[in-house]
Amino acid sequence: MNLFRRGAVADRPLSCHQVGKILQSFLDAELDEITTDKVAEHLEDCRRCGMAADVYLEIKASLGRDAPAVPEESLPRLEEFARRLTAGEEGET
């Protein structure tokens, strides 16, 4: 995925909203080199987005460990939480 269509745009820093939309793809190493560098740069400078990335990584790591299955009734709540993180929304669900 290339977020930048024109050269001049590549010089601008990413907003939190832009990063939120592609954070999961960044963590899954699905972005092109330029976009990956821009997201990494943003995460170094933005505490909020860095914390969101840490949460995603922890969720991903916990899913990879031998852990009990997530109760079926918890899945909609977890999916909503992930959606809100991606959208950059604040507040509790």
FENVENKA-V801698 format. One record per residue. SS is DSSP state (~ for helix, > for strand, _ for the rest). NEAR is the number of other ideal C-beta (glycine too) atoms within 12 Angstrom. Layout:
ss: (SS | SS)
near: (NEAR | NEAR)
This chain:
ss: (_ | _ | _ | _ | _ | _ | ~ | ~ | ~ | ~ | ~ | _ | _ | _ | _ | ~ | ~ | ~ | ~ | ~ | ~ | ~ | ~ | ~ | ~ | ~ | ~ | _ | _ | _ | _ | _ | ~ | ~ | ~ | ~ | ~ | ~ | ~ | ~ | ~ | ~ | ~ | ~ | ~ | _ | ~ | ~ | ~ | ~ | ~ | ~ | ~ | ~ | ~ | ~ | ~ | ~ | ~ | ~ | ~ | ~ | ~ | ~ | _ | _ | _ | _ | _ | _ | _ | ~ | ~ | ~ | ~ | ~ | ~ | ~ | ~ | ~ | ~ | ~ | ~ | ~ | ~ | ~ | ~ | _ | _ | _ | _ | _ | _)
near: (22 | 18 | 30 | 24 | 12 | 11 | 10 | 8 | 16 | 19 | 13 | 16 | 22 | 33 | 19 | 28 | 19 | 27 | 38 | 31 | 24 | 35 | 40 | 26 | 23 | 34 | 29 | 16 | 15 | 17 | 26 | 19 | 17 | 22 | 28 | 26 | 20 | 31 | 39 | 25 | 21 | 30 | 29 | 16 | 17 | 25 | 13 | 22 | 34 | 23 | 20 | 35 | 31 | 18 | 23 | 28 | 21 | 16 | 22 | 17 | 13 | 15 | 16 | 10 | 10 | 7 | 11 | 9 | 10 | 15 | 11 | 10 | 9 | 14 | 13 | 14 | 16 | 20 | 16 | 17 | 21 | 24 | 17 | 19 | 32 | 27 | 21 | 23 | 18 | 13 | 10 | 8 | 16)
